[in-house]
Amino acid sequence: MSREKIKTEEEIVRIVKDLKASGKKVVTFSGSFDILHSGHVKALEEAKAQGDELIIFLNTDESIKRYKGPVHPIIPWEERAWMLAGLESTNHIIPLNDLTPNAVLEEIKPDVHCNGSDYGENCIEKETVEKNGGKIHILEWKEGFSTTNLIKKIKELPDKPEAKAVFLDRDGTINDNGQGYVYKIEDLKFLPEAIPALQRLSKTDYKIIILTNQSGIGRGYFSEEEMQNFHIQMLDDLKSKGIRIDKIYFCPHHPDDQCSCRKPSIGLLEKAVRDFGINLSKSWVVGNEDKDILMGKRANTRTILVDQNNNLLKAVENILKS
Protein backbone atom coordinates (compact mmCIF):
# COMPACT_ATOMS: atom_id res chain seq x y z
CA MET A 1 0.00 0.00 0.00
CA SER A 2 2.76 2.48 0.89
CA ARG A 3 4.40 2.10 -2.55
CA GLU A 4 1.18 3.32 -4.12
CA LYS A 5 1.99 6.73 -2.64
CA ILE A 6 4.94 7.09 -5.06
CA LYS A 7 3.78 8.92 -8.20
CA THR A 8 5.14 10.54 -11.33
CA GLU A 9 4.83 14.29 -11.85
CA GLU A 10 2.16 13.74 -14.52
CA GLU A 11 0.11 11.59 -12.13
CA ILE A 12 0.35 14.10 -9.30
CA VAL A 13 -0.89 16.93 -11.52
CA ARG A 14 -4.08 14.93 -12.20
CA ILE A 15 -4.42 13.96 -8.55
CA VAL A 16 -4.12 17.57 -7.38
CA LYS A 17 -6.72 18.69 -9.92
CA ASP A 18 -9.20 16.13 -8.50
CA LEU A 19 -8.33 17.05 -4.91
CA LYS A 20 -8.98 20.71 -5.49
CA ALA A 21 -12.19 19.96 -7.31
CA SER A 22 -13.42 18.15 -4.19
CA GLY A 23 -12.44 21.06 -1.94
CA LYS A 24 -9.30 19.51 -0.48
CA LYS A 25 -6.43 21.69 0.72
CA VAL A 26 -3.10 20.63 -0.86
CA VAL A 27 0.21 21.01 0.98
CA THR A 28 3.67 20.47 -0.50
CA PHE A 29 7.11 20.01 1.04
CA SER A 30 10.45 19.34 -0.67
CA GLY A 31 13.67 17.81 0.62
CA SER A 32 16.27 15.09 0.33
CA PHE A 33 15.39 13.19 3.56
CA ASP A 34 18.65 11.30 3.23
CA ILE A 35 18.73 9.68 6.68
CA LEU A 36 15.22 9.77 8.08
CA HIS A 37 15.18 10.94 11.71
CA SER A 38 12.77 12.30 14.31
CA GLY A 39 13.23 15.88 13.12
CA HIS A 40 11.95 14.87 9.69
CA VAL A 41 8.97 13.06 11.16
CA LYS A 42 7.96 16.04 13.29
CA ALA A 43 8.36 18.40 10.33
CA LEU A 44 6.21 16.18 8.11
CA GLU A 45 3.51 15.92 10.77
CA GLU A 46 3.45 19.71 11.08
CA ALA A 47 3.31 20.08 7.31
CA LYS A 48 0.39 17.64 7.02
CA ALA A 49 -1.49 19.62 9.69
CA GLN A 50 -1.59 22.62 7.32
CA GLY A 51 -4.07 20.94 4.99
CA ASP A 52 -5.70 17.72 3.83
CA GLU A 53 -3.13 16.08 1.52
CA LEU A 54 0.66 16.27 1.81
CA ILE A 55 2.78 15.90 -1.31
CA ILE A 56 6.54 15.47 -0.92
CA PHE A 57 8.94 16.49 -3.65
CA LEU A 58 11.82 14.09 -2.96
CA ASN A 59 15.17 15.07 -4.44
CA THR A 60 16.62 12.44 -6.75
CA ASP A 61 20.11 11.09 -6.21
CA GLU A 62 21.42 13.20 -9.10
CA SER A 63 19.91 16.44 -7.82
CA ILE A 64 21.39 15.83 -4.35
CA LYS A 65 24.84 15.25 -5.84
CA ARG A 66 24.52 18.58 -7.62
CA TYR A 67 24.03 20.58 -4.43
CA LYS A 68 25.61 18.42 -1.71
CA GLY A 69 28.52 16.86 -3.56
CA PRO A 70 29.41 13.50 -5.09
CA VAL A 71 29.42 11.47 -1.84
CA HIS A 72 25.71 12.13 -1.33
CA PRO A 73 23.11 10.79 -0.93
CA ILE A 74 23.86 8.03 1.53
CA ILE A 75 20.50 6.34 0.95
CA PRO A 76 19.31 5.87 -2.67
CA TRP A 77 16.07 7.47 -3.86
CA GLU A 78 13.97 4.31 -3.93
CA GLU A 79 14.75 3.47 -0.31
CA ARG A 80 14.19 7.06 0.84
CA ALA A 81 10.85 7.08 -0.97
CA TRP A 82 9.72 3.79 0.60
CA MET A 83 10.57 5.00 4.10
CA LEU A 84 8.69 8.26 3.60
CA ALA A 85 5.75 6.40 2.10
CA GLY A 86 5.49 4.37 5.28
CA LEU A 87 4.69 7.48 7.33
CA GLU A 88 1.04 8.25 8.03
CA SER A 89 1.58 11.95 7.33
CA THR A 90 2.69 11.30 3.75
CA ASN A 91 0.04 11.09 1.03
CA HIS A 92 2.05 11.30 -2.18
CA ILE A 93 5.74 11.39 -3.23
CA ILE A 94 7.23 12.46 -6.55
CA PRO A 95 10.89 12.65 -7.65
CA LEU A 96 12.42 16.11 -7.85
CA ASN A 97 15.20 16.32 -10.42
CA ASP A 98 15.76 20.07 -10.17
CA LEU A 99 17.55 21.94 -7.41
CA THR A 100 14.36 23.81 -6.54
CA PRO A 101 10.71 22.73 -6.90
CA ASN A 102 9.55 25.90 -8.66
CA ALA A 103 8.65 24.21 -11.94
CA VAL A 104 6.39 21.60 -10.34
CA LEU A 105 4.95 24.20 -7.96
CA GLU A 106 3.93 26.21 -11.01
CA GLU A 107 2.00 23.20 -12.28
CA ILE A 108 0.47 22.03 -9.02
CA LYS A 109 -0.30 25.43 -7.46
CA PRO A 110 -0.53 24.13 -3.85
CA ASP A 111 -2.53 25.90 -1.19
CA VAL A 112 0.46 25.73 1.17
CA HIS A 113 4.14 25.07 0.58
CA CYS A 114 6.21 24.27 3.67
CA ASN A 115 9.82 25.19 4.27
CA GLY A 116 12.25 24.98 7.14
CA SER A 117 13.29 28.10 9.02
CA ASP A 118 16.81 27.78 7.60
CA TYR A 119 15.37 28.93 4.25
CA GLY A 120 13.08 31.58 5.74
CA GLU A 121 9.96 33.27 4.47
CA ASN A 122 11.82 34.82 1.55
CA CYS A 123 12.67 31.42 0.10
CA ILE A 124 13.02 30.88 -3.64
CA GLU A 125 9.59 29.24 -3.78
CA LYS A 126 7.74 32.21 -2.26
CA GLU A 127 7.01 34.15 -5.43
CA THR A 128 5.81 31.09 -7.38
CA VAL A 129 3.52 29.89 -4.59
CA GLU A 130 1.99 33.26 -3.72
CA LYS A 131 1.31 34.39 -7.27
CA ASN A 132 -0.84 31.28 -7.67
CA GLY A 133 -2.87 32.00 -4.53
CA GLY A 134 -0.92 29.82 -2.10
CA LYS A 135 1.09 30.69 0.97
CA ILE A 136 4.43 29.73 2.52
CA HIS A 137 4.39 28.04 5.93
CA ILE A 138 7.65 28.08 7.88
CA LEU A 139 8.00 24.92 9.93
CA GLU A 140 9.29 24.99 13.48
CA TRP A 141 12.90 23.88 13.30
CA LYS A 142 14.39 22.06 16.25
CA GLU A 143 18.09 22.78 16.60
CA GLY A 144 20.14 19.61 16.50
CA PHE A 145 17.67 17.69 14.34
CA SER A 146 19.54 17.28 11.07
CA THR A 147 21.12 14.57 8.97
CA THR A 148 24.44 16.40 9.22
CA ASN A 149 24.40 16.31 13.01
CA LEU A 150 23.34 12.67 12.97
CA ILE A 151 26.28 11.75 10.74
CA LYS A 152 28.58 13.75 13.01
CA LYS A 153 27.41 11.74 16.04
CA ILE A 154 28.02 8.49 14.17
CA LYS A 155 31.55 9.60 13.27
CA GLU A 156 32.21 10.42 16.91
CA LEU A 157 31.41 6.88 18.05
CA PRO A 158 34.51 5.12 19.45
CA ASP A 159 36.44 3.35 16.72
CA LYS A 160 36.70 0.06 18.55
CA PRO A 161 34.73 -3.18 18.50
CA GLU A 162 31.88 -3.53 20.95
CA ALA A 163 32.47 -5.89 23.84
CA LYS A 164 30.57 -9.15 23.77
CA ALA A 165 30.44 -11.82 26.43
CA VAL A 166 29.68 -15.41 27.26
CA PHE A 167 27.98 -15.42 30.65
CA LEU A 168 28.52 -18.77 32.36
CA ASP A 169 26.80 -20.38 35.29
CA ARG A 170 29.24 -21.90 37.79
CA ASP A 171 27.95 -25.00 39.59
CA GLY A 172 26.88 -27.75 37.22
CA THR A 173 28.22 -25.89 34.20
CA ILE A 174 31.93 -25.43 34.98
CA ASN A 175 32.42 -27.42 38.17
CA ASP A 176 30.72 -30.50 39.62
CA ASN A 177 28.07 -29.70 42.19
CA GLY A 178 27.00 -33.24 42.90
CA GLN A 179 27.49 -32.74 46.65
CA GLY A 180 25.08 -29.80 46.80
CA TYR A 181 26.46 -26.48 48.00
CA VAL A 182 30.07 -26.22 46.85
CA TYR A 183 32.30 -23.84 48.80
CA LYS A 184 35.19 -25.93 50.17
CA ILE A 185 38.38 -25.81 48.14
CA GLU A 186 38.83 -29.56 48.49
CA ASP A 187 35.46 -30.04 46.77
CA LEU A 188 36.49 -28.10 43.66
CA LYS A 189 36.23 -30.48 40.71
CA PHE A 190 35.91 -29.29 37.11
CA LEU A 191 33.55 -31.06 34.76
CA PRO A 192 35.50 -33.02 32.09
CA GLU A 193 34.47 -30.86 29.15
CA ALA A 194 34.83 -27.53 30.97
CA ILE A 195 38.60 -27.16 30.64
CA PRO A 196 38.87 -27.64 26.83
CA ALA A 197 35.75 -25.52 26.38
CA LEU A 198 37.14 -22.62 28.40
CA GLN A 199 40.54 -22.94 26.72
CA ARG A 200 38.93 -22.48 23.33
CA LEU A 201 36.79 -19.61 24.54
CA SER A 202 39.83 -17.89 26.08
CA LYS A 203 41.38 -17.53 22.62
CA THR A 204 38.41 -15.44 21.40
CA ASP A 205 37.47 -11.81 22.00
CA TYR A 206 34.47 -12.82 24.11
CA LYS A 207 34.53 -11.65 27.70
CA ILE A 208 34.20 -14.73 29.92
CA ILE A 209 32.05 -13.88 32.91
CA ILE A 210 30.71 -16.20 35.57
CA LEU A 211 27.33 -15.39 37.15
CA THR A 212 26.43 -17.54 40.13
CA ASN A 213 23.72 -17.72 42.77
CA GLN A 214 25.26 -18.49 46.17
CA SER A 215 22.30 -18.57 48.50
CA GLY A 216 24.30 -20.74 50.89
CA ILE A 217 25.69 -17.46 52.22
CA GLY A 218 22.21 -16.09 52.89
CA ARG A 219 21.16 -19.40 54.40
CA GLY A 220 24.14 -19.35 56.76
CA TYR A 221 25.75 -22.51 55.35
CA PHE A 222 29.06 -20.79 54.58
CA SER A 223 30.57 -17.32 54.68
CA GLU A 224 31.32 -14.92 51.86
CA GLU A 225 35.01 -15.25 52.76
CA GLU A 226 34.85 -19.01 52.22
CA MET A 227 33.22 -18.48 48.86
CA GLN A 228 35.84 -15.89 47.86
CA ASN A 229 38.64 -18.30 48.80
CA PHE A 230 36.95 -20.94 46.65
CA HIS A 231 36.86 -18.51 43.74
CA ILE A 232 40.51 -17.57 44.17
CA GLN A 233 41.47 -21.23 43.96
CA MET A 234 39.18 -21.77 40.98
CA LEU A 235 40.68 -18.83 39.08
CA ASP A 236 44.24 -19.93 39.91
CA ASP A 237 43.59 -23.47 38.69
CA LEU A 238 41.98 -22.22 35.48
CA LYS A 239 44.76 -19.69 34.85
CA SER A 240 47.36 -22.45 35.16
CA LYS A 241 45.56 -24.21 32.29
CA GLY A 242 45.66 -21.12 30.06
CA ILE A 243 42.10 -20.08 30.80
CA ARG A 244 40.98 -16.47 31.15
CA ILE A 245 38.02 -15.60 33.37
CA ASP A 246 37.34 -11.87 33.22
CA LYS A 247 35.21 -11.69 36.36
CA ILE A 248 32.93 -13.59 38.71
CA TYR A 249 29.70 -12.00 39.92
CA PHE A 250 27.68 -13.65 42.67
CA CYS A 251 24.38 -13.25 44.48
CA PRO A 252 24.70 -14.03 48.21
CA HIS A 253 21.02 -13.62 49.05
CA HIS A 254 18.43 -16.02 50.37
CA PRO A 255 15.64 -16.71 47.84
CA ASP A 256 13.14 -15.06 50.20
CA ASP A 257 15.09 -11.79 50.10
CA GLN A 258 13.53 -10.98 46.70
CA CYS A 259 16.74 -9.29 45.54
CA SER A 260 17.32 -8.08 41.98
CA CYS A 261 20.55 -10.04 41.51
CA ARG A 262 19.44 -13.64 42.06
CA LYS A 263 18.95 -15.46 38.78
CA PRO A 264 16.61 -15.49 36.87
CA SER A 265 16.62 -11.76 37.64
CA ILE A 266 19.14 -9.90 35.52
CA GLY A 267 20.85 -7.76 38.17
CA LEU A 268 24.20 -9.56 38.02
CA LEU A 269 24.18 -9.49 34.24
CA GLU A 270 23.37 -5.77 34.14
CA LYS A 271 26.26 -5.02 36.49
CA ALA A 272 28.63 -6.86 34.16
CA VAL A 273 27.25 -4.89 31.21
CA ARG A 274 27.99 -1.61 33.01
CA ASP A 275 31.47 -2.71 34.05
CA PHE A 276 32.57 -4.00 30.65
CA GLY A 277 30.37 -2.05 28.19
CA ILE A 278 28.90 -5.25 26.77
CA ASN A 279 26.53 -5.48 23.83
CA LEU A 280 23.95 -8.04 24.98
CA SER A 281 22.61 -8.65 21.47
CA LYS A 282 26.01 -10.18 20.60
CA SER A 283 26.35 -12.15 23.83
CA TRP A 284 25.39 -15.56 25.19
CA VAL A 285 24.19 -17.07 28.45
CA VAL A 286 25.16 -20.68 29.11
CA GLY A 287 23.90 -22.59 32.12
CA ASN A 288 22.51 -25.90 33.32
CA GLU A 289 19.24 -24.67 34.83
CA ASP A 290 16.09 -23.06 33.53
CA LYS A 291 16.75 -19.95 35.60
CA ASP A 292 19.98 -19.35 33.66
CA ILE A 293 18.14 -19.55 30.36
CA LEU A 294 15.30 -17.37 31.58
CA MET A 295 17.78 -14.72 32.73
CA GLY A 296 19.38 -14.74 29.29
CA LYS A 297 16.05 -14.40 27.53
CA ARG A 298 15.02 -11.56 29.81
CA ALA A 299 18.24 -9.77 28.86
CA ASN A 300 17.75 -10.47 25.13
CA THR A 301 20.91 -12.59 24.80
CA ARG A 302 21.20 -15.87 23.00
CA THR A 303 21.10 -18.87 25.32
CA ILE A 304 22.33 -22.48 25.53
CA LEU A 305 21.18 -25.01 28.11
CA VAL A 306 23.86 -27.41 29.32
CA ASP A 307 22.51 -30.89 30.04
CA GLN A 308 23.34 -34.56 29.54
CA ASN A 309 23.20 -34.17 25.77
CA ASN A 310 24.83 -30.77 25.47
CA ASN A 311 27.91 -30.12 27.58
CA LEU A 312 29.92 -26.90 27.83
CA LEU A 313 32.32 -27.90 25.07
CA LYS A 314 29.46 -28.43 22.63
CA ALA A 315 27.97 -25.12 23.74
CA VAL A 316 31.21 -23.26 23.04
CA GLU A 317 31.54 -24.95 19.65
CA ASN A 318 28.05 -23.74 18.75
CA ILE A 319 28.90 -20.21 19.90
CA LEU A 320 32.05 -20.11 17.80
CA LYS A 321 30.15 -21.33 14.73
CA SER A 322 27.55 -18.58 15.00
C-alpha positions in Angstrom: 0.0 0.0 0.0 2.8 2.5 0.9 4.4 2.1 -2.5 1.2 3.3 -4.1 2.0 6.7 -2.6 4.9 7.1 -5.1 3.8 8.9 -8.2 5.1 10.5 -11.3 4.8 14.3 -11.8 2.2 13.7 -14.5 0.1 11.6 -12.1 0.3 14.1 -9.3 -0.9 16.9 -11.5 -4.1 14.9 -12.2 -4.4 14.0 -8.5 -4.1 17.6 -7.4 -6.7 18.7 -9.9 -9.2 16.1 -8.5 -8.3 17.0 -4.9 -9.0 20.7 -5.5 -12.2 20.0 -7.3 -13.4 18.2 -4.2 -12.4 21.1 -1.9 -9.3 19.5 -0.5 -6.4 21.7 0.7 -3.1 20.6 -0.9 0.2 21.0 1.0 3.7 20.5 -0.5 7.1 20.0 1.0 10.4 19.3 -0.7 13.7 17.8 0.6 16.3 15.1 0.3 15.4 13.2 3.6 18.7 11.3 3.2 18.7 9.7 6.7 15.2 9.8 8.1 15.2 10.9 11.7 12.8 12.3 14.3 13.2 15.9 13.1 12.0 14.9 9.7 9.0 13.1 11.2 8.0 16.0 13.3 8.4 18.4 10.3 6.2 16.2 8.1 3.5 15.9 10.8 3.4 19.7 11.1 3.3 20.1 7.3 0.4 17.6 7.0 -1.5 19.6 9.7 -1.6 22.6 7.3 -4.1 20.9 5.0 -5.7 17.7 3.8 -3.1 16.1 1.5 0.7 16.3 1.8 2.8 15.9 -1.3 6.5 15.5 -0.9 8.9 16.5 -3.7 11.8 14.1 -3.0 15.2 15.1 -4.4 16.6 12.4 -6.7 20.1 11.1 -6.2 21.4 13.2 -9.1 19.9 16.4 -7.8 21.4 15.8 -4.4 24.8 15.2 -5.8 24.5 18.6 -7.6 24.0 20.6 -4.4 25.6 18.4 -1.7 28.5 16.9 -3.6 29.4 13.5 -5.1 29.4 11.5 -1.8 25.7 12.1 -1.3 23.1 10.8 -0.9 23.9 8.0 1.5 20.5 6.3 1.0 19.3 5.9 -2.7 16.1 7.5 -3.9 14.0 4.3 -3.9 14.8 3.5 -0.3 14.2 7.1 0.8 10.9 7.1 -1.0 9.7 3.8 0.6 10.6 5.0 4.1 8.7 8.3 3.6 5.7 6.4 2.1 5.5 4.4 5.3 4.7 7.5 7.3 1.0 8.2 8.0 1.6 11.9 7.3 2.7 11.3 3.8 0.0 11.1 1.0 2.1 11.3 -2.2 5.7 11.4 -3.2 7.2 12.5 -6.5 10.9 12.6 -7.7 12.4 16.1 -7.8 15.2 16.3 -10.4 15.8 20.1 -10.2 17.6 21.9 -7.4 14.4 23.8 -6.5 10.7 22.7 -6.9 9.5 25.9 -8.7 8.6 24.2 -11.9 6.4 21.6 -10.3 5.0 24.2 -8.0 3.9 26.2 -11.0 2.0 23.2 -12.3 0.5 22.0 -9.0 -0.3 25.4 -7.5 -0.5 24.1 -3.9 -2.5 25.9 -1.2 0.5 25.7 1.2 4.1 25.1 0.6 6.2 24.3 3.7 9.8 25.2 4.3 12.2 25.0 7.1 13.3 28.1 9.0 16.8 27.8 7.6 15.4 28.9 4.2 13.1 31.6 5.7 10.0 33.3 4.5 11.8 34.8 1.5 12.7 31.4 0.1 13.0 30.9 -3.6 9.6 29.2 -3.8 7.7 32.2 -2.3 7.0 34.1 -5.4 5.8 31.1 -7.4 3.5 29.9 -4.6 2.0 33.3 -3.7 1.3 34.4 -7.3 -0.8 31.3 -7.7 -2.9 32.0 -4.5 -0.9 29.8 -2.1 1.1 30.7 1.0 4.4 29.7 2.5 4.4 28.0 5.9 7.7 28.1 7.9 8.0 24.9 9.9 9.3 25.0 13.5 12.9 23.9 13.3 14.4 22.1 16.3 18.1 22.8 16.6 20.1 19.6 16.5 17.7 17.7 14.3 19.5 17.3 11.1 21.1 14.6 9.0 24.4 16.4 9.2 24.4 16.3 13.0 23.3 12.7 13.0 26.3 11.8 10.7 28.6 13.8 13.0 27.4 11.7 16.0 28.0 8.5 14.2 31.5 9.6 13.3 32.2 10.4 16.9 31.4 6.9 18.1 34.5 5.1 19.4 36.4 3.3 16.7 36.7 0.1 18.5 34.7 -3.2 18.5 31.9 -3.5 20.9 32.5 -5.9 23.8 30.6 -9.1 23.8 30.4 -11.8 26.4 29.7 -15.4 27.3 28.0 -15.4 30.6 28.5 -18.8 32.4 26.8 -20.4 35.3 29.2 -21.9 37.8 27.9 -25.0 39.6 26.9 -27.8 37.2 28.2 -25.9 34.2 31.9 -25.4 35.0 32.4 -27.4 38.2 30.7 -30.5 39.6 28.1 -29.7 42.2 27.0 -33.2 42.9 27.5 -32.7 46.6 25.1 -29.8 46.8 26.5 -26.5 48.0 30.1 -26.2 46.9 32.3 -23.8 48.8 35.2 -25.9 50.2 38.4 -25.8 48.1 38.8 -29.6 48.5 35.5 -30.0 46.8 36.5 -28.1 43.7 36.2 -30.5 40.7 35.9 -29.3 37.1 33.6 -31.1 34.8 35.5 -33.0 32.1 34.5 -30.9 29.1 34.8 -27.5 31.0 38.6 -27.2 30.6 38.9 -27.6 26.8 35.7 -25.5 26.4 37.1 -22.6 28.4 40.5 -22.9 26.7 38.9 -22.5 23.3 36.8 -19.6 24.5 39.8 -17.9 26.1 41.4 -17.5 22.6 38.4 -15.4 21.4 37.5 -11.8 22.0 34.5 -12.8 24.1 34.5 -11.6 27.7 34.2 -14.7 29.9 32.0 -13.9 32.9 30.7 -16.2 35.6 27.3 -15.4 37.1 26.4 -17.5 40.1 23.7 -17.7 42.8 25.3 -18.5 46.2 22.3 -18.6 48.5 24.3 -20.7 50.9 25.7 -17.5 52.2 22.2 -16.1 52.9 21.2 -19.4 54.4 24.1 -19.4 56.8 25.7 -22.5 55.4 29.1 -20.8 54.6 30.6 -17.3 54.7 31.3 -14.9 51.9 35.0 -15.2 52.8 34.9 -19.0 52.2 33.2 -18.5 48.9 35.8 -15.9 47.9 38.6 -18.3 48.8 36.9 -20.9 46.6 36.9 -18.5 43.7 40.5 -17.6 44.2 41.5 -21.2 44.0 39.2 -21.8 41.0 40.7 -18.8 39.1 44.2 -19.9 39.9 43.6 -23.5 38.7 42.0 -22.2 35.5 44.8 -19.7 34.8 47.4 -22.4 35.2 45.6 -24.2 32.3 45.7 -21.1 30.1 42.1 -20.1 30.8 41.0 -16.5 31.2 38.0 -15.6 33.4 37.3 -11.9 33.2 35.2 -11.7 36.4 32.9 -13.6 38.7 29.7 -12.0 39.9 27.7 -13.7 42.7 24.4 -13.3 44.5 24.7 -14.0 48.2 21.0 -13.6 49.1 18.4 -16.0 50.4 15.6 -16.7 47.8 13.1 -15.1 50.2 15.1 -11.8 50.1 13.5 -11.0 46.7 16.7 -9.3 45.5 17.3 -8.1 42.0 20.6 -10.0 41.5 19.4 -13.6 42.1 19.0 -15.5 38.8 16.6 -15.5 36.9 16.6 -11.8 37.6 19.1 -9.9 35.5 20.8 -7.8 38.2 24.2 -9.6 38.0 24.2 -9.5 34.2 23.4 -5.8 34.1 26.3 -5.0 36.5 28.6 -6.9 34.2 27.2 -4.9 31.2 28.0 -1.6 33.0 31.5 -2.7 34.0 32.6 -4.0 30.6 30.4 -2.0 28.2 28.9 -5.3 26.8 26.5 -5.5 23.8 23.9 -8.0 25.0 22.6 -8.7 21.5 26.0 -10.2 20.6 26.4 -12.1 23.8 25.4 -15.6 25.2 24.2 -17.1 28.5 25.2 -20.7 29.1 23.9 -22.6 32.1 22.5 -25.9 33.3 19.2 -24.7 34.8 16.1 -23.1 33.5 16.7 -19.9 35.6 20.0 -19.4 33.7 18.1 -19.6 30.4 15.3 -17.4 31.6 17.8 -14.7 32.7 19.4 -14.7 29.3 16.1 -14.4 27.5 15.0 -11.6 29.8 18.2 -9.8 28.9 17.8 -10.5 25.1 20.9 -12.6 24.8 21.2 -15.9 23.0 21.1 -18.9 25.3 22.3 -22.5 25.5 21.2 -25.0 28.1 23.9 -27.4 29.3 22.5 -30.9 30.0 23.3 -34.6 29.5 23.2 -34.2 25.8 24.8 -30.8 25.5 27.9 -30.1 27.6 29.9 -26.9 27.8 32.3 -27.9 25.1 29.5 -28.4 22.6 28.0 -25.1 23.7 31.2 -23.3 23.0 31.5 -25.0 19.7 28.0 -23.7 18.7 28.9 -20.2 19.9 32.1 -20.1 17.8 30.2 -21.3 14.7 27.6 -18.6 15.0 
